[in-house]
Amino acid sequence: MEQRIQEKKLREIERIAETIKELATPQMQPKALIDAVKNRHPEASKKEIARAAFLSVILSAEYSPEDTQALHDLAVETREEGDG
């Protein structure tokens, strides 16, 4: 049962990461991206969005280095704000 819950959470983080990748643009302010992600995933916590942003950074670093810094900034800013 616990494993099923973890798998469900991971799938949700992956869906949020895909949304972040789709919505993120260079020079986009982290707050604007967070708001856009929350519009698509209203149930997502800031902690989940931060995790998804870090996942996006990891996955995009090799293929899209120009987007990596913006995603990293989002992840760090979201994590520093805490879950709210």
N, C-alpha and C positions, 0 to 999 in steps of 0.2 A: 504493500500500500504506500509506504513512504517513498519507494522508488518511483511509483506512478506519479506522485505529487511532484517530485523533483523533475521528472521528465516533462510534465505539463508546464512547470515554471520555465524550464530551459526552452521549450518550444515557444512560449510567450516572449521570452527575451530575444530569441532569434527573429520572431515576427517584428518586434519593436526595432531591432537592429536593421532589418530590411527597410522599415519605414524611415529610419534615420538616414540610411544610405540614399534613399530616394529623395528625401526632402532637403538634405544638407547642400548648401552652396558655399563657395568661397566667400569669406567676409561676412557670413551670416552670424548674427549675434546669437550666443548660446540660448538666451532667454526666448528669442523668437523661434528657434528650433525646438526647444522644450515645449513651448505653447503649441506648435504645429503637431508635434508628436502626441501631446495630450489630447488634441482634437480627434486624432485617429484612434488613440488608445486611452480613453478617459479613465479607465480603471488602473492604469499603470502608475506606480509610485515613482517619485524622483529617483529612488534607489534603483528601481528596475530600469529606468531610462538611462541612468549612469552606467549600469552594467551593460546594457545594450550598446551604449556609445563606446565603451571600451572594447566590446566584441567587434563593433564596426571598425574601430581603429586597427585592431589586430588583423581582421580580414582584408581591410583595404590597403594596408601599408605596402604590400607587395605589388598590388595592381593599380592603385590610385594614390600615389604619394602626395599629390597636390591637395587631396581632400583630408589626408590624415591629420594635419595640424588642426583644422577646424573641428574635426570629430574629437580629437584629444582635448581641445579646449572645452568643448561641451561636457565631456566626461568628467574632467577635473572640476569645472565650475559646479556641475550638478552634485557631485560627491561632496564638495565643500559646503554647499548650502544645506546639506542634510536632507532627510526624508520629511517632506512637508506637504 
